[in-house]
Amino acid sequence: MPLHLSLRPGERVIINGCVLKNGPRRQTLEIENRADVLRGDEMLEEATARTPVRRVAYQIQIALVSQAHRAELLPVITAGLEDLARALPRFSAPIGEAETCLQSQNFYGAFRALAPVIRHEDTLFARFSPEQSL
């Protein structure tokens, strides 16, 4: 079953490590075989990967889009997930899902599994940010 991607004007997408940017019109791509795909609105920027969960998710994203870096990143990602599991036992299910996905080389699945953990982390940092206490 093919994957249909509808891209907004100027939207970026990464397919098997290749960064593509849509032109001025809405386009639809049909991907007919298995590919590593990451849409622009899902991408994390290195500058924003400064929190523990975002840092691990960013490393997974790099492994997703760059096969050349996977071997060196896997032990780092695995250690990061183990640290997160100890620090956030409430989120053991999505963190465990990310670990399972990594074992089967499903980097997109691992990346997406961390979404609820990232939302929780964002909520915590927003609640305790210095601007909130002023």
Biotite code that builds the C-alpha atoms (Angstrom):
import biotite.structure as struc

atoms = struc.array([
    struc.Atom([0.000, 0.000, 0.000], chain_id="A", res_id=1, res_name="MET", atom_name="CA", element="C"),
    struc.Atom([1.618, 3.294, -1.079], chain_id="A", res_id=2, res_name="PRO", atom_name="CA", element="C"),
    struc.Atom([2.144, 6.273, 1.193], chain_id="A", res_id=3, res_name="LEU", atom_name="CA", element="C"),
    struc.Atom([0.527, 9.498, -0.032], chain_id="A", res_id=4, res_name="HIS", atom_name="CA", element="C"),
    struc.Atom([2.170, 12.725, 1.128], chain_id="A", res_id=5, res_name="LEU", atom_name="CA", element="C"),
    struc.Atom([0.408, 16.013, 0.522], chain_id="A", res_id=6, res_name="SER", atom_name="CA", element="C"),
    struc.Atom([2.964, 18.792, 0.741], chain_id="A", res_id=7, res_name="LEU", atom_name="CA", element="C"),
    struc.Atom([2.106, 22.419, 1.385], chain_id="A", res_id=8, res_name="ARG", atom_name="CA", element="C"),
    struc.Atom([3.936, 25.106, -0.603], chain_id="A", res_id=9, res_name="PRO", atom_name="CA", element="C"),
    struc.Atom([7.533, 25.340, 0.616], chain_id="A", res_id=10, res_name="GLY", atom_name="CA", element="C"),
    struc.Atom([7.204, 22.327, 2.938], chain_id="A", res_id=11, res_name="GLU", atom_name="CA", element="C"),
    struc.Atom([10.256, 20.117, 3.471], chain_id="A", res_id=12, res_name="ARG", atom_name="CA", element="C"),
    struc.Atom([10.320, 16.340, 3.602], chain_id="A", res_id=13, res_name="VAL", atom_name="CA", element="C"),
    struc.Atom([13.202, 13.918, 4.074], chain_id="A", res_id=14, res_name="ILE", atom_name="CA", element="C"),
    struc.Atom([13.008, 10.661, 2.133], chain_id="A", res_id=15, res_name="ILE", atom_name="CA", element="C"),
    struc.Atom([15.814, 8.152, 2.682], chain_id="A", res_id=16, res_name="ASN", atom_name="CA", element="C"),
    struc.Atom([18.150, 10.928, 3.790], chain_id="A", res_id=17, res_name="GLY", atom_name="CA", element="C"),
    struc.Atom([17.404, 13.233, 0.864], chain_id="A", res_id=18, res_name="CYS", atom_name="CA", element="C"),
    struc.Atom([15.956, 16.614, 1.874], chain_id="A", res_id=19, res_name="VAL", atom_name="CA", element="C"),
    struc.Atom([13.282, 17.751, -0.566], chain_id="A", res_id=20, res_name="LEU", atom_name="CA", element="C"),
    struc.Atom([11.537, 21.116, -0.561], chain_id="A", res_id=21, res_name="LYS", atom_name="CA", element="C"),
    struc.Atom([8.216, 21.598, -2.283], chain_id="A", res_id=22, res_name="ASN", atom_name="CA", element="C"),
    struc.Atom([7.785, 24.466, -4.731], chain_id="A", res_id=23, res_name="GLY", atom_name="CA", element="C"),
    struc.Atom([5.148, 27.207, -4.655], chain_id="A", res_id=24, res_name="PRO", atom_name="CA", element="C"),
    struc.Atom([2.149, 24.879, -5.183], chain_id="A", res_id=25, res_name="ARG", atom_name="CA", element="C"),
    struc.Atom([0.573, 22.088, -3.169], chain_id="A", res_id=26, res_name="ARG", atom_name="CA", element="C"),
    struc.Atom([1.856, 18.704, -4.374], chain_id="A", res_id=27, res_name="GLN", atom_name="CA", element="C"),
    struc.Atom([1.096, 15.084, -3.609], chain_id="A", res_id=28, res_name="THR", atom_name="CA", element="C"),
    struc.Atom([3.802, 12.440, -3.655], chain_id="A", res_id=29, res_name="LEU", atom_name="CA", element="C"),
    struc.Atom([3.099, 8.730, -3.758], chain_id="A", res_id=30, res_name="GLU", atom_name="CA", element="C"),
    struc.Atom([5.816, 6.545, -2.269], chain_id="A", res_id=31, res_name="ILE", atom_name="CA", element="C"),
    struc.Atom([5.328, 3.025, -3.558], chain_id="A", res_id=32, res_name="GLU", atom_name="CA", element="C"),
    struc.Atom([7.930, 1.136, -1.528], chain_id="A", res_id=33, res_name="ASN", atom_name="CA", element="C"),
    struc.Atom([9.250, 1.227, 2.027], chain_id="A", res_id=34, res_name="ARG", atom_name="CA", element="C"),
    struc.Atom([11.234, 4.374, 2.711], chain_id="A", res_id=35, res_name="ALA", atom_name="CA", element="C"),
    struc.Atom([12.397, 6.429, 5.679], chain_id="A", res_id=36, res_name="ASP", atom_name="CA", element="C"),
    struc.Atom([10.198, 9.531, 5.539], chain_id="A", res_id=37, res_name="VAL", atom_name="CA", element="C"),
    struc.Atom([10.100, 12.546, 7.856], chain_id="A", res_id=38, res_name="LEU", atom_name="CA", element="C"),
    struc.Atom([7.861, 15.535, 7.189], chain_id="A", res_id=39, res_name="ARG", atom_name="CA", element="C"),
    struc.Atom([8.995, 19.069, 7.867], chain_id="A", res_id=40, res_name="GLY", atom_name="CA", element="C"),
    struc.Atom([6.579, 19.694, 10.729], chain_id="A", res_id=41, res_name="ASP", atom_name="CA", element="C"),
    struc.Atom([7.896, 16.593, 12.530], chain_id="A", res_id=42, res_name="GLU", atom_name="CA", element="C"),
    struc.Atom([11.577, 17.535, 12.241], chain_id="A", res_id=43, res_name="MET", atom_name="CA", element="C"),
    struc.Atom([13.526, 18.671, 15.262], chain_id="A", res_id=44, res_name="LEU", atom_name="CA", element="C"),
    struc.Atom([16.206, 21.303, 14.897], chain_id="A", res_id=45, res_name="GLU", atom_name="CA", element="C"),
    struc.Atom([19.557, 20.724, 16.588], chain_id="A", res_id=46, res_name="GLU", atom_name="CA", element="C"),
    struc.Atom([19.234, 24.082, 18.369], chain_id="A", res_id=47, res_name="ALA", atom_name="CA", element="C"),
    struc.Atom([15.988, 22.998, 20.047], chain_id="A", res_id=48, res_name="THR", atom_name="CA", element="C"),
    struc.Atom([17.271, 19.556, 21.088], chain_id="A", res_id=49, res_name="ALA", atom_name="CA", element="C"),
    struc.Atom([18.526, 20.803, 24.445], chain_id="A", res_id=50, res_name="ARG", atom_name="CA", element="C"),
    struc.Atom([16.304, 18.796, 26.776], chain_id="A", res_id=51, res_name="THR", atom_name="CA", element="C"),
    struc.Atom([16.858, 15.107, 27.625], chain_id="A", res_id=52, res_name="PRO", atom_name="CA", element="C"),
    struc.Atom([13.929, 13.693, 25.628], chain_id="A", res_id=53, res_name="VAL", atom_name="CA", element="C"),
    struc.Atom([14.396, 16.012, 22.657], chain_id="A", res_id=54, res_name="ARG", atom_name="CA", element="C"),
    struc.Atom([18.111, 15.152, 22.570], chain_id="A", res_id=55, res_name="ARG", atom_name="CA", element="C"),
    struc.Atom([17.343, 11.419, 22.269], chain_id="A", res_id=56, res_name="VAL", atom_name="CA", element="C"),
    struc.Atom([14.593, 12.103, 19.710], chain_id="A", res_id=57, res_name="ALA", atom_name="CA", element="C"),
    struc.Atom([16.998, 14.256, 17.682], chain_id="A", res_id=58, res_name="TYR", atom_name="CA", element="C"),
    struc.Atom([19.582, 11.455, 17.688], chain_id="A", res_id=59, res_name="GLN", atom_name="CA", element="C"),
    struc.Atom([16.888, 9.050, 16.466], chain_id="A", res_id=60, res_name="ILE", atom_name="CA", element="C"),
    struc.Atom([15.989, 11.556, 13.746], chain_id="A", res_id=61, res_name="GLN", atom_name="CA", element="C"),
    struc.Atom([19.626, 11.716, 12.607], chain_id="A", res_id=62, res_name="ILE", atom_name="CA", element="C"),
    struc.Atom([19.748, 7.899, 12.514], chain_id="A", res_id=63, res_name="ALA", atom_name="CA", element="C"),
    struc.Atom([16.491, 7.901, 10.539], chain_id="A", res_id=64, res_name="LEU", atom_name="CA", element="C"),
    struc.Atom([17.751, 10.225, 7.827], chain_id="A", res_id=65, res_name="VAL", atom_name="CA", element="C"),
    struc.Atom([21.411, 9.171, 7.742], chain_id="A", res_id=66, res_name="SER", atom_name="CA", element="C"),
    struc.Atom([22.238, 5.485, 7.440], chain_id="A", res_id=67, res_name="GLN", atom_name="CA", element="C"),
    struc.Atom([25.920, 6.366, 7.687], chain_id="A", res_id=68, res_name="ALA", atom_name="CA", element="C"),
    struc.Atom([25.492, 7.491, 11.317], chain_id="A", res_id=69, res_name="HIS", atom_name="CA", element="C"),
    struc.Atom([23.237, 4.670, 12.542], chain_id="A", res_id=70, res_name="ARG", atom_name="CA", element="C"),
    struc.Atom([25.933, 2.334, 13.856], chain_id="A", res_id=71, res_name="ALA", atom_name="CA", element="C"),
    struc.Atom([27.588, 5.031, 15.976], chain_id="A", res_id=72, res_name="GLU", atom_name="CA", element="C"),
    struc.Atom([24.274, 6.467, 17.211], chain_id="A", res_id=73, res_name="LEU", atom_name="CA", element="C"),
    struc.Atom([22.530, 3.234, 18.232], chain_id="A", res_id=74, res_name="LEU", atom_name="CA", element="C"),
    struc.Atom([24.467, 2.728, 21.496], chain_id="A", res_id=75, res_name="PRO", atom_name="CA", element="C"),
    struc.Atom([24.060, 6.414, 22.380], chain_id="A", res_id=76, res_name="VAL", atom_name="CA", element="C"),
    struc.Atom([20.307, 6.302, 21.681], chain_id="A", res_id=77, res_name="ILE", atom_name="CA", element="C"),
    struc.Atom([19.887, 3.051, 23.622], chain_id="A", res_id=78, res_name="THR", atom_name="CA", element="C"),
    struc.Atom([21.697, 4.509, 26.645], chain_id="A", res_id=79, res_name="ALA", atom_name="CA", element="C"),
    struc.Atom([19.590, 7.654, 26.401], chain_id="A", res_id=80, res_name="GLY", atom_name="CA", element="C"),
    struc.Atom([16.363, 5.648, 26.319], chain_id="A", res_id=81, res_name="LEU", atom_name="CA", element="C"),
    struc.Atom([17.498, 3.635, 29.354], chain_id="A", res_id=82, res_name="GLU", atom_name="CA", element="C"),
    struc.Atom([18.178, 6.896, 31.230], chain_id="A", res_id=83, res_name="ASP", atom_name="CA", element="C"),
    struc.Atom([14.744, 8.230, 30.245], chain_id="A", res_id=84, res_name="LEU", atom_name="CA", element="C"),
    struc.Atom([13.052, 5.015, 31.394], chain_id="A", res_id=85, res_name="ALA", atom_name="CA", element="C"),
    struc.Atom([14.689, 5.366, 34.830], chain_id="A", res_id=86, res_name="ARG", atom_name="CA", element="C"),
    struc.Atom([13.859, 9.066, 35.114], chain_id="A", res_id=87, res_name="ALA", atom_name="CA", element="C"),
    struc.Atom([10.300, 8.822, 33.754], chain_id="A", res_id=88, res_name="LEU", atom_name="CA", element="C"),
    struc.Atom([8.837, 5.468, 34.851], chain_id="A", res_id=89, res_name="PRO", atom_name="CA", element="C"),
    struc.Atom([5.343, 6.779, 34.088], chain_id="A", res_id=90, res_name="ARG", atom_name="CA", element="C"),
    struc.Atom([6.320, 6.779, 30.401], chain_id="A", res_id=91, res_name="PHE", atom_name="CA", element="C"),
    struc.Atom([7.818, 3.299, 30.322], chain_id="A", res_id=92, res_name="SER", atom_name="CA", element="C"),
    struc.Atom([5.327, 2.176, 27.624], chain_id="A", res_id=93, res_name="ALA", atom_name="CA", element="C"),
    struc.Atom([6.268, 4.731, 24.922], chain_id="A", res_id=94, res_name="PRO", atom_name="CA", element="C"),
    struc.Atom([9.951, 4.548, 25.836], chain_id="A", res_id=95, res_name="ILE", atom_name="CA", element="C"),
    struc.Atom([9.799, 0.741, 25.646], chain_id="A", res_id=96, res_name="GLY", atom_name="CA", element="C"),
    struc.Atom([8.023, 1.034, 22.291], chain_id="A", res_id=97, res_name="GLU", atom_name="CA", element="C"),
    struc.Atom([10.854, 3.260, 21.043], chain_id="A", res_id=98, res_name="ALA", atom_name="CA", element="C"),
    struc.Atom([13.403, 0.652, 22.174], chain_id="A", res_id=99, res_name="GLU", atom_name="CA", element="C"),
    struc.Atom([11.467, -2.128, 20.426], chain_id="A", res_id=100, res_name="THR", atom_name="CA", element="C"),
    struc.Atom([11.263, -0.089, 17.230], chain_id="A", res_id=101, res_name="CYS", atom_name="CA", element="C"),
    struc.Atom([15.020, 0.532, 17.336], chain_id="A", res_id=102, res_name="LEU", atom_name="CA", element="C"),
    struc.Atom([15.723, -3.183, 17.635], chain_id="A", res_id=103, res_name="GLN", atom_name="CA", element="C"),
    struc.Atom([13.840, -3.743, 14.372], chain_id="A", res_id=104, res_name="SER", atom_name="CA", element="C"),
    struc.Atom([15.513, -0.755, 12.654], chain_id="A", res_id=105, res_name="GLN", atom_name="CA", element="C"),
    struc.Atom([12.198, 1.164, 12.627], chain_id="A", res_id=106, res_name="ASN", atom_name="CA", element="C"),
    struc.Atom([13.648, 4.594, 13.352], chain_id="A", res_id=107, res_name="PHE", atom_name="CA", element="C"),
    struc.Atom([10.499, 6.476, 12.396], chain_id="A", res_id=108, res_name="TYR", atom_name="CA", element="C"),
    struc.Atom([8.461, 4.336, 14.807], chain_id="A", res_id=109, res_name="GLY", atom_name="CA", element="C"),
    struc.Atom([10.994, 5.024, 17.571], chain_id="A", res_id=110, res_name="ALA", atom_name="CA", element="C"),
    struc.Atom([10.873, 8.741, 16.809], chain_id="A", res_id=111, res_name="PHE", atom_name="CA", element="C"),
    struc.Atom([7.055, 8.831, 16.874], chain_id="A", res_id=112, res_name="ARG", atom_name="CA", element="C"),
    struc.Atom([6.869, 6.725, 20.057], chain_id="A", res_id=113, res_name="ALA", atom_name="CA", element="C"),
    struc.Atom([8.602, 9.541, 21.956], chain_id="A", res_id=114, res_name="LEU", atom_name="CA", element="C"),
    struc.Atom([5.978, 12.138, 20.981], chain_id="A", res_id=115, res_name="ALA", atom_name="CA", element="C"),
    struc.Atom([3.945, 11.862, 24.228], chain_id="A", res_id=116, res_name="PRO", atom_name="CA", element="C"),
    struc.Atom([7.147, 12.002, 26.280], chain_id="A", res_id=117, res_name="VAL", atom_name="CA", element="C"),
    struc.Atom([8.232, 15.165, 24.445], chain_id="A", res_id=118, res_name="ILE", atom_name="CA", element="C"),
    struc.Atom([4.822, 16.749, 25.111], chain_id="A", res_id=119, res_name="ARG", atom_name="CA", element="C"),
    struc.Atom([5.149, 15.905, 28.819], chain_id="A", res_id=120, res_name="HIS", atom_name="CA", element="C"),
    struc.Atom([8.664, 17.309, 28.943], chain_id="A", res_id=121, res_name="GLU", atom_name="CA", element="C"),
    struc.Atom([7.511, 20.504, 27.182], chain_id="A", res_id=122, res_name="ASP", atom_name="CA", element="C"),
    struc.Atom([4.727, 20.887, 29.756], chain_id="A", res_id=123, res_name="THR", atom_name="CA", element="C"),
    struc.Atom([7.169, 20.479, 32.640], chain_id="A", res_id=124, res_name="LEU", atom_name="CA", element="C"),
    struc.Atom([9.668, 22.962, 31.247], chain_id="A", res_id=125, res_name="PHE", atom_name="CA", element="C"),
    struc.Atom([6.912, 25.483, 30.493], chain_id="A", res_id=126, res_name="ALA", atom_name="CA", element="C"),
    struc.Atom([5.559, 25.139, 34.023], chain_id="A", res_id=127, res_name="ARG", atom_name="CA", element="C"),
    struc.Atom([8.925, 25.661, 35.669], chain_id="A", res_id=128, res_name="PHE", atom_name="CA", element="C"),
    struc.Atom([10.548, 28.115, 33.274], chain_id="A", res_id=129, res_name="SER", atom_name="CA", element="C"),
    struc.Atom([12.001, 31.332, 34.758], chain_id="A", res_id=130, res_name="PRO", atom_name="CA", element="C"),
    struc.Atom([9.454, 33.446, 32.859], chain_id="A", res_id=131, res_name="GLU", atom_name="CA", element="C"),
    struc.Atom([6.633, 31.749, 34.781], chain_id="A", res_id=132, res_name="GLN", atom_name="CA", element="C"),
    struc.Atom([7.988, 32.893, 38.147], chain_id="A", res_id=133, res_name="SER", atom_name="CA", element="C"),
    struc.Atom([8.253, 36.596, 37.219], chain_id="A", res_id=134, res_name="LEU", atom_name="CA", element="C"),
])
